Amino acid sequence: METEKIIKTQSGYLHLILNFALLGIAIFLFSRKNILGLIPIIIAVIHLVGFMVVNPNKAAVLVLFGDYKGTVLKNGFHWVNPFFSKRKISLRARNLDSKPIKVNDQLGNPIMIGVVLVWKVKDTYKAAFDVNDFEEFVIIQSETAIRKLASAYPYDTFDDDESEMSLRSGLEDINHQLDTEMQERLNIAGIEVIEARISHLAYSSEIAGAMLQRQQATAIVAARLKIVEGAVGMVEMALEQLSHKEILELDNEKRATMVSNLMVVLCGDKNVQPVVNAGSLYT
């Protein structure tokens, strides 16, 4: 399998002087009314086709009658074989900000996901000859990698303890896997992936409302669980303090009533209105 081959070229400025010399010879011969002056003109015109300018962070792929001869990476003014066909390829880093696409996650929920990909051409031979259009190849393979990754994980784990990672909670690991997947797919086109990151992640519009309610319900349950845990601890501490300091002796019935009242006060979602008992505690 052929790969990129760096080729050295001749100075364009030296050949520019040679081109002017050929034109001077032609003028001299024509001044002598010599028809042979056509020969240096034809040579100069053919010679002129060989001039080439390579700008910084660009490369020129050279092909002679279907045979790959090499790639010019050095920027500047060059002269090459006039019969070479030249294809310019940019080596600059490029951004691909993909539009969010609808895919199904591991649980079958439709989600919208998009990525930002930073890439550049690393092997000009592969980019020029191993794929039809390397820019279009990057776009299509990026979408394919997104679909594969999204279908391998759920959007969120909620209360599923068996799922170790989700697209939302394990974003750093997901981005690393996306980077690796992109690089494997784009190697064939000589593309180097500099960075691949998820830029957009959300439920599809048809289920976004229902999933938002589910997330809110999960958050409320989790919050209530923490409140109950704290309230039980506070009630236990209150009973221990009352018993230890012998402030008040309670039988089982009164203890149960006190626990119930404290739990209502501590776990209620509304402010409790106190009731003052002016009589006996047991009336």
Order of alpha helices (4+ residues) and beta strands (2+ residues): beta-alpha-alpha-beta-beta-beta-beta-beta-beta-beta-beta-alpha-alpha-beta-alpha-alpha
